[in-house]
Amino acid sequence: TTRLVSQPPIHRTVRTVPHLRVIKADLERTKPHIKEFRLQKTRDDMETILVEFCHRNQMSYKQGQNYLLAPFHLIGMDSLGDIFAAYSALNRQFVPNTFSDDEFGALQCVFRLFRLSLLYHDPKLCNFLDQYDMTP
């Protein structure tokens, strides 16, 4: 079983991170059809967590991290510290290398495996997507 590791408290401090503009843009696009994600408080909380996570792990923000964080705001977790700890545990346990490098090496590997699986199960669709440069 995975235990949540105790984290230092989350403070709403202003941090300068290289991809803050991208984080803000991604948060605007995060599940806009769900009321919770249209609330400024939710967006502010998510920004704080993503910025702090990247800062503490000495990594750049990568698009897609917002979607891993989003479910924690739908299951009734209110404490920023609890959400941060759960999000950190999810990253550490299930996707430790997906966002860890600037080249997206692990993610590219997953896309290649997906393409090979598609080629095996539906070669016609795979070839059609390849023909129009729509590979994963």
N, C-alpha and C positions, 0 to 999 in steps of 0.2 A: 504494500500500500504506500501511497505517496503522502508524506506529511508536509504541511505548509511550514516553511522555514520562517522563523521570526525575522522580520526586517526592521531596519531603523524606521522611525516615523516618516511619513510622507508630509512634506511641507509645500505649500503653494508658493514656492520661491520662483522668481523669474530666472530661467536658465536660458542661455543662448546655445542653441543647438543648430547644426548646419542645415537641417531639413525641417525647421519649424513651419515654413510655408507649406511644405508637402503634407505635414501632419494636419495642419488646419484644413487644407483642401480635402484630404481624405476623410476627416471627421464630418465635413459638410455632406459628403457622399455616403456616409455610413448609414445604411438602412433608413433612408429618409421617410419611408412609408410607415415607420413605427414611431409613434408619438414620442416615446422616451428619447429617441435619438435626435429629435428636433429641438429638445430643450437645451438651452444654453448651459445649464448646470451640468448636464450629462456630457456635453462636448468639452466643457472646461475640465471636468474630472478626468475624462479620457485623455485629454491633452497633457494634464499633469502627470498621469501614470505613464504614458508613452515617453514623455520627455525624461522623466525620472528613471524609467527602465533603461533607456538608451544611455543615459549618463552613468548610471551605476554599473552597467555592463560594458562600458567603453565601446559602444557600437553606434553606427548610424541607423537612423530610422529607415525601414524598408516598407514600401507599400504592401499592404496586406496585414500588417500587424494590428491595425485597427479592427479588422474582422475577427481576429483571435480574442481581442479584448471585449468586443461588443456583448457576447452572451452573459458576461458577469454582471452587466447592468440590467439584465432582464430576469435574474433569478432572485432578486431581493437582497443582494449584498449592498449595504449602505456605506460601510467604512472604506475609505480610500486605502487604508492599510491592508484590510482584508482582501480587497480587490487586487491590489498590487501583489500581495503574497500569492494569491491564487493564479494570477496571470504569470508571475515569475515561475511558479511551479509547473504550469502548463508548458511554458517555453522550455524549461530545464528538462522535463520528463519526456515530452512527446515531440518537440521540434527543436532540439538543441542546436542543430547545424543549419537549419533552414534560413535563418536571417543573420547568421554570424559572419558572413564574408561579403565584401562589396561586389563580388562577381556572381553571387547567387548560385554557387556551385552545387549545393545540395538540391536546390529548387530546380535547376537545369537538369539534374540527374532524374528527378521525379518526372519532369516533363518528357524526357527521352523514354523512360520506362512506360509512361502513359501512351506515348505514340506507338511503341512496339506492341503494347497490349491491344491498342486499337487496330494496328496493322494485322495482328493475328485474328482478332474477333470480327473485324469488319474492314477488310482490305479495300473495298470499293470506297467507303467513306474516307478512310485514311488517305487514299490516293487523290480523291477529290479535294480534300483539305490541303494536301501537299501542293497540288496543282495551282492553287490560289494563294500560296504562301500563308496558310492559316494554321501552321503547325503550332503546337503548344509551346 
